[in-house]
Amino acid sequence: MSEKYYFIGIKGTGMGPLAQILHDQGNQVLGSDIDQFTYTQAPLEKAGIKILPFDAKNVLANKDATFIRGNAFEDDQVEVRAALDAGVKMISYPEAVAQQIDQATTIAVAGAHGKTSTTGLLAHVFKNVEKTSYLIGDGTGHGVANSDFFVLEADEYRRHFAPYHPDYAILTNIDFDHPDYYHDLADVQSAFEDFAKGVKKGIVAWGDDPSLQAIKVDVPMYYYGDQDGRDDFLIHDIQKSTTGSTFQVSFQGKELGDFAIPIFGQHNVYNATAVIAIAYLEGIDLALVRQYLLTYPGVKRRFSEKQIQDITIIDDYAHHPTEIQATIDAARQKYPDKEIVAVFQPHTFTRVIAYKDEFAKALSAADTVYLTPIFGSARETQGTVSAQDIADELPACAGILKEEDVSPLLKHHDAVLVFMGAGDIQKYEFAYEKLLGQIQPDLN
């Protein structure tokens, strides 16, 4: 039976996909958010899902709906407050996701890094071989009636994944992040262990991570990686090129065959192996897995590329040192003979305080680095550090860009410019693209 849902914060990276899933299932869906354009709203608009500006009147006009409250909003947010005062039915985003988990064989992807890329790859393969609904953190979601599988990205921030009890989990890694919430690495690990204890059938985990190795659960735990004698799903004979990577995988001594991916970096070999592992455990034809790995188009804001004149522009969500290292590694693999220029926007003051030296080390893998001022958050509008604190540790830093002036980037020719960040780094990218478009190429 069709129901009505109203999303408070419908443009959120998880909220938008969930809205699309419920819409695809035949429900009436609408919601509200800020007026500013975000990359997550295009799929909502394409689906015809109505997006309203925040207003308490919206609650009274839709009292017959189930309200889904975004994780970012406290009780004093205008529509949350109105919903609480009106006594309407309101559930949290994790609670709404948990309802979906109960309807199909569910695979949740969790990790400090790589979860969006891995979820996207898993969803792409599974949707082509089985009836699969999916929720990806790049703003993409799709619902299928009577799905066999439900693939979702599970976010560890503020332990949002705690209500989830999936059939399987892929754990890509554990790292200390979100220092505004977690105290230390042990605190993060405890959150992942609590989540892992709720998994019903089995866990596929990256073998190189000591924190993952320390997790104790009652369900089978299979490790993937390239260490013989340790990893259940063993990767070997890796060959990297400017068109992607090929590799072989075996499971506890049994060869599963050759696989190839059209994406770059060692981390994506690991991500693909996690997908292969889940498919193998569920008895899916690996010939089909092999076929659809080759057609994976990538996800939004993860190594998204465009070419303008002699410049390759890469847009990536990387905002943690580990992610920056992986993104630059991927750029080096695809463009081994070109200058790699990193343009990085630090994200939140607490993260810079926690990782100032690590940011400098990761960025030093680029040939040249530009920084922007720190992008804060609703919880952190100012701090005791600045982008200059990273620049002071980074000999490759060519300067700190101002939003209104990205002209220093124009001195780079036949280069790869990698724009990285989780804030509004795209405004620097778009300003640069505009400048490039005003320059006539030399045809001589």
C-alpha positions in Angstrom: 0.0 0.0 0.0 1.3 3.4 -0.9 2.3 5.7 1.9 3.4 9.4 2.2 6.8 10.4 3.4 8.2 13.8 4.1 12.0 14.2 4.3 13.5 17.0 6.5 16.8 17.6 4.7 16.0 15.7 1.6 19.2 16.7 -0.2 21.4 14.9 2.3 23.8 12.3 0.8 21.8 9.5 2.4 18.4 11.1 2.6 18.2 11.8 -1.2 18.9 8.2 -2.2 16.4 6.9 0.4 13.8 9.3 -0.9 14.4 7.9 -4.4 14.0 4.3 -3.2 10.7 5.1 -1.4 9.5 6.9 -4.6 10.5 4.0 -6.8 8.4 1.7 -4.5 5.3 3.7 -5.4 5.1 5.9 -2.3 4.3 9.6 -2.3 7.5 11.4 -1.4 8.4 15.1 -0.9 10.8 17.0 1.4 12.6 20.2 2.2 16.1 21.6 2.3 18.2 24.7 1.8 17.8 26.7 -1.4 21.4 26.5 -2.4 22.0 24.0 -5.2 23.7 20.7 -4.3 24.9 17.9 -6.6 22.5 15.5 -4.8 19.3 17.3 -5.9 19.5 16.5 -9.6 18.3 12.8 -9.2 15.4 14.0 -7.0 14.3 16.6 -9.6 14.6 14.0 -12.4 12.3 11.7 -10.4 9.8 14.5 -9.9 10.2 14.6 -6.2 9.2 18.0 -4.8 11.7 20.0 -2.8 10.5 22.8 -0.6 12.4 25.4 1.4 12.4 24.9 5.1 9.2 26.3 6.7 7.2 25.2 9.7 4.1 25.5 7.6 5.2 22.5 5.6 4.7 20.3 8.6 1.1 21.4 9.1 0.4 21.0 5.4 1.6 17.4 5.4 0.5 16.1 8.8 -0.6 12.8 7.2 2.9 11.9 6.2 5.6 10.0 8.0 8.4 12.5 8.6 12.0 11.3 8.2 14.4 13.5 10.1 17.9 14.0 8.7 20.9 13.3 10.9 22.2 16.8 10.8 19.2 18.4 12.5 18.7 19.0 16.2 15.4 19.6 18.0 15.5 23.4 17.4 15.5 23.1 13.6 12.4 24.9 12.3 10.6 21.9 10.8 11.8 19.4 13.4 10.5 21.7 16.1 7.2 22.0 14.3 6.9 18.3 13.9 7.6 17.7 17.6 5.1 20.3 18.6 2.4 18.9 16.2 3.0 15.3 17.4 3.2 13.9 13.9 4.8 10.6 13.2 8.6 11.2 12.8 11.4 8.7 12.5 15.2 9.2 12.1 17.0 8.5 8.9 18.8 5.4 10.3 15.4 4.0 11.5 13.9 4.5 8.0 16.9 2.7 6.5 16.6 -0.2 9.0 13.0 -0.7 7.7 14.4 -1.3 4.2 17.0 -3.7 5.5 14.3 -6.1 6.7 12.9 -6.5 3.2 15.7 -8.2 1.3 19.1 -9.8 1.6 21.1 -6.8 2.7 24.8 -6.0 2.2 26.0 -2.9 4.1 29.3 -1.3 3.3 31.0 0.5 6.2 34.5 1.9 6.6 36.4 5.1 7.4 37.3 5.4 3.7 36.2 3.8 0.4 32.6 3.0 1.4 31.0 5.1 -1.3 33.2 3.7 -4.1 32.7 0.2 -2.9 28.9 0.6 -2.5 28.7 2.0 -6.0 30.7 -0.9 -7.5 28.7 -3.5 -5.5 25.4 -1.9 -6.6 26.4 -1.7 -10.2 27.4 -5.4 -10.4 24.4 -6.7 -8.4 21.7 -4.6 -10.1 22.8 -6.2 -13.4 22.5 -9.8 -12.2 19.8 -9.7 -9.6 16.8 -7.6 -8.5 18.6 -5.1 -6.3 17.7 -1.8 -4.6 20.6 0.4 -3.5 21.5 3.5 -1.5 24.8 5.1 -2.2 26.4 8.1 -0.4 26.9 10.0 -3.6 23.2 10.9 -3.7 22.1 7.9 -5.8 19.3 5.6 -4.8 17.0 3.2 -6.6 14.2 1.0 -5.4 13.0 -2.3 -7.0 9.7 -3.9 -5.9 10.4 -7.3 -4.2 14.2 -6.9 -4.4 16.4 -9.9 -3.9 19.2 -7.7 -2.5 19.5 -4.3 -0.8 22.9 -2.6 -1.0 23.6 0.3 1.2 26.3 2.6 2.5 26.5 2.6 6.3 27.8 5.7 7.9 29.8 5.4 11.1 29.5 9.2 12.0 27.8 9.5 15.4 27.2 5.7 15.2 24.4 6.2 12.7 24.9 2.6 11.5 24.0 1.3 15.0 20.4 0.4 14.1 21.4 -1.6 11.0 21.4 -5.4 11.1 22.3 -6.5 7.6 22.9 -10.0 6.3 26.4 -9.2 5.2 28.8 -6.3 5.8 31.9 -5.2 3.9 34.3 -3.4 6.2 36.9 -1.5 4.1 39.0 -0.1 7.1 38.9 1.6 10.4 40.6 4.9 10.9 40.4 7.8 13.4 38.1 10.4 11.8 35.3 12.7 12.8 37.3 14.0 15.8 34.4 16.2 16.7 32.6 13.1 17.9 35.0 10.2 18.4 37.7 10.4 21.1 40.3 8.2 19.5 40.9 5.2 17.3 39.7 2.8 20.1 36.4 4.7 20.2 35.9 4.3 16.4 36.8 0.6 16.7 34.2 0.0 19.4 31.5 1.6 17.1 32.5 -0.7 14.3 32.6 -3.8 16.5 29.1 -3.0 17.9 27.9 -2.7 14.3 29.6 -5.9 13.2 28.0 -7.8 16.1 24.6 -7.1 14.4 25.5 -8.7 11.1 23.5 -11.9 10.5 25.4 -14.1 8.0 29.0 -13.0 7.4 31.6 -10.2 7.2 34.1 -9.4 4.4 36.9 -7.3 5.8 40.2 -5.8 4.5 43.0 -7.9 5.9 45.7 -5.2 6.2 43.8 -3.4 9.0 44.8 -4.4 12.5 41.7 -2.8 13.9 39.5 -5.0 11.7 41.6 -8.1 12.7 40.8 -7.3 16.3 37.0 -7.4 15.9 35.3 -10.4 17.5 32.0 -11.6 16.1 30.0 -14.8 16.1 29.4 -14.9 12.3 32.1 -15.9 9.8 34.7 -13.2 9.0 36.5 -13.4 5.7 39.5 -11.2 5.0 40.5 -9.9 1.6 43.9 -8.6 0.6 47.2 -9.6 -1.0 48.9 -11.5 1.9 49.2 -15.2 1.3 48.6 -17.2 4.5 46.4 -14.6 6.0 43.7 -13.5 3.5 40.8 -15.8 2.6 40.1 -13.9 -0.6 43.7 -13.6 -1.9 44.6 -11.1 -4.6 47.6 -11.9 -6.8 49.2 -11.2 -10.1 48.1 -7.5 -10.1 48.9 -5.6 -13.3 48.3 -1.9 -13.4 48.1 0.3 -16.6 46.8 3.5 -17.9 43.4 1.8 -18.6 42.9 0.2 -15.2 44.0 -2.9 -13.4 43.8 -6.7 -13.9 44.3 -9.2 -11.1 43.5 -12.8 -10.0 41.6 -13.8 -6.9 41.6 -17.1 -5.0 39.4 -18.2 -2.1 41.2 -20.3 0.5 43.3 -21.9 -2.2 40.6 -22.2 -4.8 41.2 -20.1 -7.9 38.3 -17.9 -8.8 39.8 -16.5 -12.0 41.0 -13.3 -13.6 39.2 -10.0 -13.1 39.7 -6.5 -14.6 38.5 -3.0 -13.6 38.5 0.2 -15.6 39.3 2.3 -12.5 42.6 3.3 -10.9 44.6 2.9 -7.7 45.4 0.0 -5.4 42.4 0.8 -3.2 40.0 0.0 -6.1 41.6 -3.5 -6.6 40.7 -4.1 -2.9 37.2 -2.7 -3.3 36.5 -4.9 -6.4 37.8 -8.0 -4.5 35.3 -7.2 -1.7 32.5 -7.2 -4.3 33.8 -10.5 -5.7 33.8 -12.0 -2.2 30.2 -11.1 -1.5 29.1 -12.4 -4.9 31.0 -15.7 -4.3 29.5 -16.2 -0.8 26.0 -15.7 -2.3 26.6 -18.1 -5.2 26.4 -15.5 -7.9 27.9 -16.4 -11.3 31.4 -15.0 -11.3 31.3 -14.8 -15.1 28.6 -12.1 -14.7 30.6 -10.4 -12.0 33.6 -10.3 -14.3 31.5 -8.9 -17.1 29.9 -6.0 -15.1 33.1 -5.0 -13.2 34.3 -4.0 -16.7 31.4 -1.6 -17.3 31.5 0.3 -13.9 31.2 4.0 -14.6 32.2 5.3 -11.1 30.2 7.3 -8.6 29.8 11.1 -8.3 32.7 13.1 -6.8 35.0 10.0 -6.7 37.7 10.5 -9.3 35.2 12.3 -11.7 37.1 13.5 -14.8 36.7 16.1 -17.5 39.1 17.5 -20.2 39.4 21.2 -21.0 42.0 22.0 -23.6 45.3 20.3 -22.4 44.1 20.1 -18.8 42.6 17.0 -17.1 40.4 18.0 -14.2 39.6 15.4 -11.5 36.9 16.1 -8.8 37.1 13.9 -5.7 35.5 13.9 -2.3 38.8 13.0 -0.5 39.0 14.9 2.8 41.1 12.6 5.0 44.8 11.9 4.5 44.2 8.2 3.6 41.7 9.3 0.9 44.0 12.0 -0.5 46.9 9.4 -0.8 44.6 7.0 -2.7 43.3 9.7 -5.1 46.8 10.9 -5.9 47.9 7.3 -6.4 45.1 6.7 -8.8 46.0 9.9 -10.8 49.6 8.7 -11.0 48.6 5.3 -12.3 46.4 6.8 -15.1 48.6 9.8 -15.9 52.2 8.6 -15.1 53.9 11.2 -17.4 51.9 14.3 -16.4 52.3 16.9 -13.7 49.9 16.1 -10.8 48.6 19.3 -9.2 46.5 18.9 -6.0 44.0 21.6 -5.0 42.9 20.7 -1.5 40.2 22.3 0.7 40.7 21.2 4.4 37.4 20.2 5.9 36.6 21.2 9.5 39.0 22.7 12.1 39.0 19.6 14.4 40.1 17.4 11.5 43.0 19.8 10.6 44.1 19.8 14.3 44.1 16.0 14.4 45.8 15.5 11.0 47.9 18.5 10.1 51.1 16.5 9.6 49.3 13.6 7.9 47.7 16.0 5.4 51.1 17.5 4.5 52.6 14.0 4.0 49.7 12.7 1.8 49.7 15.9 -0.3 53.4 15.8 -0.8 52.8 12.9 -3.3 51.6 15.5 -5.8 54.1 17.6 -7.8 52.5 20.9 -6.8 49.9 21.7 -4.1 47.5 24.5 -3.6 45.3 24.9 -0.5 42.1 26.8 0.1 40.9 28.2 3.5 39.4 25.6 5.8 35.8 24.8 5.2 34.0 24.7 8.5 30.6 23.2 9.4 27.4 24.1 11.2 29.1 22.8 14.4 32.5 24.4 13.7 32.4 27.9 12.3 35.9 28.9 13.5 39.0 27.3 15.0 42.6 27.8 16.2 44.2 26.5 13.0 44.2 27.6 9.4 45.3 26.2 6.0 48.6 28.0 6.5 49.4 25.4 9.3 49.4 22.7 6.6 51.2 24.8 4.1 54.1 25.4 6.6 54.7 21.6 6.6 54.5 21.2 2.9 57.4 22.3 0.6 55.3 21.5 -2.5 52.7 24.1 -1.5 52.5 26.9 -4.1 50.0 29.0 -2.2 46.6 29.3 -0.6 43.9 30.2 -3.2 41.3 32.8 -2.6 37.8 32.0 -3.9 37.7 35.1 -6.1 41.2 34.4 -7.6 42.2 31.0 -9.0 44.5 32.5 -11.7 47.7 31.0 -10.2 46.4 27.6 -11.6 46.7 28.9 -15.1 50.4 28.6 -15.1 50.1 24.8 -15.3 49.9 23.3 -18.8 49.3 19.7 -20.0 48.7 18.8 -16.4 46.3 16.9 -14.2 44.5 19.1 -11.6 42.9 17.2 -8.8 40.4 19.1 -6.8 39.8 17.4 -3.4 37.5 18.2 -0.5 34.1 17.5 1.2 33.1 21.2 1.4 32.5 23.6 -1.4 35.7 22.9 -3.3 33.7 22.8 -6.5 33.4 26.5 -6.5 37.1 26.8 -7.0 37.0 24.1 -9.7 34.2 25.9 -11.5 36.0 29.2 -11.3 39.1 27.6 -12.8 37.1 26.0 -15.6 35.5 29.4 -16.4 39.0 31.0 -16.6 40.2 28.1 -18.9 37.2 28.6 -21.1 38.1 32.3 -21.6 41.5 31.4 -22.9 41.8 30.6 -26.6 44.0 27.5 -27.2 47.2 27.9 -29.2 46.5 26.2 -32.5 50.0 26.7 -33.9 
